[in-house]
Amino acid sequence: QKEVEQDPGPLSVPEGAIVSLNCTYSNSAFQYFMWYRQYSRKGPELLMYTYSSGNKEDGRFTAQVDKSSKYISLFIRDSQPSDSATYLCAMGNAGNMLTFGGGTRLMVKP
Amino acid sequence: NAGVTQTPKFQVLKTGQSMTLQCAQDMNHNSMYWYRQDPGMGLRLIYYSASEGTTDKGEVPNGYNVSRLNKREFSLRLESAAPSQTSVYFCASSDEGRQPQHFGDGTRLSIL
Protein backbone atom coordinates (compact mmCIF):
# COMPACT_ATOMS: atom_id res chain seq x y z
CA GLN A 1 0.00 0.00 0.00
CA LYS A 2 1.29 3.45 -0.94
CA GLU A 3 1.74 6.03 1.81
CA VAL A 4 -0.39 8.50 -0.13
CA GLU A 5 -3.32 7.38 -2.26
CA GLN A 6 -4.94 9.54 -4.92
CA ASP A 7 -7.51 8.56 -7.52
CA PRO A 8 -5.87 9.04 -10.94
CA GLY A 9 -9.10 9.99 -12.70
CA PRO A 10 -9.64 11.39 -15.21
CA LEU A 11 -12.34 13.52 -13.62
CA SER A 12 -14.48 15.33 -16.19
CA VAL A 13 -16.80 18.18 -15.11
CA PRO A 14 -18.71 20.96 -16.87
CA GLU A 15 -17.53 24.55 -16.58
CA GLY A 16 -18.83 26.19 -13.41
CA ALA A 17 -19.01 22.95 -11.40
CA ILE A 18 -17.54 22.50 -7.93
CA VAL A 19 -14.66 20.06 -8.05
CA SER A 20 -13.54 17.90 -5.15
CA LEU A 21 -10.11 16.26 -5.27
CA ASN A 22 -8.99 13.95 -2.48
CA CYS A 23 -6.02 12.14 -0.99
CA THR A 24 -5.76 9.65 1.83
CA TYR A 25 -2.57 8.85 3.69
CA SER A 26 -1.36 6.26 6.14
CA ASN A 27 1.56 7.98 7.92
CA SER A 28 0.31 9.85 10.98
CA ALA A 29 3.68 11.67 11.17
CA PHE A 30 2.77 13.93 8.23
CA GLN A 31 2.48 17.47 9.55
CA TYR A 32 2.06 19.70 6.53
CA PHE A 33 0.13 19.35 3.34
CA MET A 34 0.26 20.83 -0.13
CA TRP A 35 -1.57 20.79 -3.41
CA TYR A 36 0.27 21.26 -6.68
CA ARG A 37 -1.19 21.85 -10.13
CA GLN A 38 0.65 20.45 -13.15
CA TYR A 39 -0.19 21.45 -16.69
CA SER A 40 0.82 19.19 -19.55
CA ARG A 41 4.56 19.35 -20.23
CA LYS A 42 5.15 21.67 -17.27
CA GLY A 43 6.47 21.28 -13.75
CA PRO A 44 4.24 21.10 -10.65
CA GLU A 45 3.16 24.53 -9.41
CA LEU A 46 2.30 25.12 -5.75
CA LEU A 47 -1.38 25.93 -5.21
CA MET A 48 -2.07 25.53 -1.51
CA TYR A 49 0.00 24.88 1.62
CA THR A 50 -1.30 24.21 5.12
CA TYR A 51 -0.03 22.94 8.44
CA SER A 52 -3.19 22.38 10.40
CA SER A 53 -6.47 20.54 10.31
CA GLY A 54 -9.37 22.57 9.01
CA ASN A 55 -9.95 24.71 5.95
CA LYS A 56 -7.75 27.20 4.12
CA GLU A 57 -9.22 29.32 1.36
CA ASP A 58 -7.50 31.17 -1.48
CA GLY A 59 -9.80 32.60 -4.11
CA ARG A 60 -11.70 29.77 -5.79
CA PHE A 61 -9.58 27.14 -4.03
CA THR A 62 -10.16 25.62 -0.59
CA ALA A 63 -7.83 23.09 1.00
CA GLN A 64 -9.26 20.90 3.74
CA VAL A 65 -7.26 18.70 6.10
CA ASP A 66 -8.66 16.09 8.47
CA LYS A 67 -5.71 14.62 10.37
CA SER A 68 -7.90 12.33 12.45
CA SER A 69 -9.16 10.61 9.28
CA LYS A 70 -5.86 11.03 7.41
CA TYR A 71 -7.72 12.67 4.55
CA ILE A 72 -7.13 15.88 2.62
CA SER A 73 -9.22 17.56 -0.04
CA LEU A 74 -8.97 20.39 -2.55
CA PHE A 75 -12.18 22.10 -3.62
CA ILE A 76 -12.36 24.26 -6.74
CA ARG A 77 -15.38 26.53 -7.05
CA ASP A 78 -16.70 27.84 -10.38
CA SER A 79 -14.31 25.60 -12.28
CA GLN A 80 -12.88 26.94 -15.55
CA PRO A 81 -11.40 25.21 -18.61
CA SER A 82 -8.06 26.72 -17.54
CA ASP A 83 -8.28 24.54 -14.40
CA SER A 84 -7.82 21.46 -16.59
CA ALA A 85 -4.59 19.91 -15.31
CA THR A 86 -3.24 17.18 -13.08
CA TYR A 87 -3.49 17.92 -9.36
CA LEU A 88 -0.92 16.40 -7.02
CA CYS A 89 -1.23 16.22 -3.27
CA ALA A 90 1.98 16.23 -1.24
CA MET A 91 2.75 15.93 2.42
CA GLY A 92 5.73 16.07 4.72
CA ASN A 93 6.81 15.50 8.29
CA ALA A 94 9.57 17.22 10.27
CA GLY A 95 12.12 17.60 7.48
CA ASN A 96 12.06 18.88 3.92
CA MET A 97 11.10 15.59 2.26
CA LEU A 98 7.74 15.36 0.56
CA THR A 99 5.67 12.32 -0.31
CA PHE A 100 3.48 12.81 -3.37
CA GLY A 101 0.24 11.25 -4.47
CA GLY A 102 0.11 9.96 -8.04
CA GLY A 103 -2.05 12.86 -9.21
CA THR A 104 -5.64 13.27 -10.41
CA ARG A 105 -6.23 14.43 -13.96
CA LEU A 106 -9.04 17.01 -14.14
CA MET A 107 -10.82 18.06 -17.32
CA VAL A 108 -13.22 21.03 -17.24
CA LYS A 109 -15.38 21.14 -20.34
CA PRO A 110 -16.72 24.48 -21.69
CA ASN B 1 12.21 35.80 -11.96
CA ALA B 2 13.33 32.50 -13.49
CA GLY B 3 12.91 30.27 -10.39
CA VAL B 4 14.23 26.79 -11.24
CA THR B 5 15.78 26.32 -14.68
CA GLN B 6 16.47 22.90 -16.18
CA THR B 7 18.50 22.09 -19.28
CA PRO B 8 18.07 20.48 -21.70
CA LYS B 9 14.27 20.29 -22.11
CA PHE B 10 14.42 17.19 -24.33
CA GLN B 11 17.04 14.56 -25.01
CA VAL B 12 17.24 11.22 -26.79
CA LEU B 13 20.07 8.87 -25.85
CA LYS B 14 21.20 5.43 -26.89
CA THR B 15 21.62 2.70 -24.31
CA GLY B 16 25.01 2.99 -22.65
CA GLN B 17 25.53 6.69 -23.36
CA SER B 18 26.14 9.11 -20.53
CA MET B 19 24.50 12.43 -19.89
CA THR B 20 24.31 15.21 -17.30
CA LEU B 21 21.08 17.06 -16.58
CA GLN B 22 21.58 20.59 -15.31
CA CYS B 23 19.52 22.51 -12.77
CA ALA B 24 19.93 26.03 -11.40
CA GLN B 25 17.79 28.05 -8.98
CA ASP B 26 17.86 31.76 -8.29
CA MET B 27 15.78 31.79 -5.08
CA ASN B 28 18.76 31.38 -2.71
CA HIS B 29 17.34 28.07 -1.46
CA ASN B 30 19.51 25.73 0.56
CA SER B 31 17.86 22.47 -0.46
CA MET B 32 17.61 20.98 -3.94
CA TYR B 33 16.06 17.76 -5.27
CA TRP B 34 15.92 15.52 -8.31
CA TYR B 35 12.76 13.55 -9.09
CA ARG B 36 11.61 11.33 -11.89
CA GLN B 37 7.96 11.18 -12.95
CA ASP B 38 6.56 8.11 -14.66
CA PRO B 39 2.95 7.30 -15.57
CA GLY B 40 1.18 5.63 -12.64
CA MET B 41 4.22 6.08 -10.37
CA GLY B 42 3.97 9.73 -9.45
CA LEU B 43 7.04 11.73 -8.45
CA ARG B 44 9.86 9.66 -7.01
CA LEU B 45 12.89 11.20 -5.33
CA ILE B 46 16.23 10.22 -6.84
CA TYR B 47 18.69 12.33 -4.82
CA TYR B 48 18.57 15.46 -2.75
CA SER B 49 20.97 18.01 -1.32
CA ALA B 50 19.96 19.53 2.00
CA SER B 51 22.66 22.17 1.73
CA GLU B 52 25.71 23.07 -0.33
CA GLY B 53 28.31 20.33 -0.01
CA THR B 54 25.91 17.53 0.99
CA THR B 55 23.98 14.98 -1.05
CA ASP B 56 21.82 12.01 -0.04
CA LYS B 57 20.03 9.16 -1.75
CA GLY B 58 16.30 9.21 -2.21
CA GLU B 59 13.89 6.45 -3.11
CA VAL B 60 15.35 5.45 -6.52
CA PRO B 61 19.08 6.38 -6.67
CA ASN B 62 20.44 3.39 -8.61
CA GLY B 63 22.01 4.33 -11.93
CA TYR B 64 22.37 8.02 -11.05
CA ASN B 65 24.94 10.35 -9.52
CA VAL B 66 24.61 13.95 -8.45
CA SER B 67 26.82 16.96 -7.84
CA ARG B 68 25.94 20.05 -5.83
CA LEU B 69 28.23 22.40 -7.69
CA ASN B 70 27.40 25.44 -5.55
CA LYS B 71 24.35 26.83 -3.79
CA ARG B 72 22.58 27.53 -7.10
CA GLU B 73 23.37 24.43 -9.15
CA PHE B 74 22.58 20.72 -8.74
CA SER B 75 23.31 18.31 -11.58
CA LEU B 76 22.14 14.74 -12.20
CA ARG B 77 24.34 12.33 -14.16
CA LEU B 78 23.45 9.10 -15.90
CA GLU B 79 26.73 7.23 -16.39
CA SER B 80 25.40 4.44 -18.60
CA ALA B 81 21.83 5.11 -19.69
CA ALA B 82 19.31 2.26 -19.73
CA PRO B 83 15.81 2.17 -21.31
CA SER B 84 14.32 1.95 -17.77
CA GLN B 85 15.60 5.47 -17.20
CA THR B 86 13.29 6.88 -19.86
CA SER B 87 11.27 9.39 -17.87
CA VAL B 88 10.60 13.04 -17.17
CA TYR B 89 13.11 14.44 -14.70
CA PHE B 90 12.25 17.35 -12.43
CA CYS B 91 14.51 19.46 -10.30
CA ALA B 92 13.12 21.33 -7.29
CA SER B 93 14.40 23.61 -4.55
CA SER B 94 13.18 24.77 -1.16
CA ASP B 95 14.11 26.70 1.93
CA GLU B 96 14.78 24.73 5.10
CA GLY B 97 12.13 23.84 7.62
CA ARG B 98 8.97 22.41 6.11
CA GLN B 99 8.87 24.80 3.21
CA PRO B 100 7.22 23.99 -0.13
CA GLN B 101 9.32 22.85 -3.03
CA HIS B 102 9.45 24.82 -6.27
CA PHE B 103 9.86 22.90 -9.48
CA GLY B 104 11.42 23.43 -12.88
CA ASP B 105 9.62 22.45 -16.09
CA GLY B 106 11.46 19.17 -16.48
CA THR B 107 13.74 17.33 -18.88
CA ARG B 108 12.08 14.72 -21.08
CA LEU B 109 14.59 11.93 -21.57
CA SER B 110 14.17 8.98 -23.94
CA ILE B 111 16.66 6.15 -24.00
CA LEU B 112 16.56 3.83 -26.97
Chai-1 contact restraints between the chains, C-beta under 6 A:
chainA,res_idxA,chainB,res_idxB,connection_type,confidence,min_distance_angstrom,max_distance_angstrom,comment,restraint_id
A,Y32,B,R98,contact,1.0,0.0,6.0,A-B,restraint_1
A,M34,B,P100,contact,1.0,0.0,6.0,A-B,restraint_2
A,K42,B,D105,contact,1.0,0.0,6.0,A-B,restraint_3
A,G43,B,F90,contact,1.0,0.0,6.0,A-B,restraint_4
A,G43,B,F103,contact,1.0,0.0,6.0,A-B,restraint_5
A,G43,B,G104,contact,1.0,0.0,6.0,A-B,restraint_6
A,G43,B,D105,contact,1.0,0.0,6.0,A-B,restraint_7
A,G43,B,G106,contact,1.0,0.0,6.0,A-B,restraint_8
A,P44,B,F103,contact,1.0,0.0,6.0,A-B,restraint_9
A,L46,B,P100,contact,1.0,0.0,6.0,A-B,restraint_10
A,Y49,B,P100,contact,1.0,0.0,6.0,A-B,restraint_11
A,N96,B,S31,contact,1.0,0.0,6.0,A-B,restraint_12
A,N96,B,S94,contact,1.0,0.0,6.0,A-B,restraint_13
A,F100,B,G42,contact,1.0,0.0,6.0,A-B,restraint_14
A,F100,B,L43,contact,1.0,0.0,6.0,A-B,restraint_15
A,G102,B,G42,contact,1.0,0.0,6.0,A-B,restraint_16
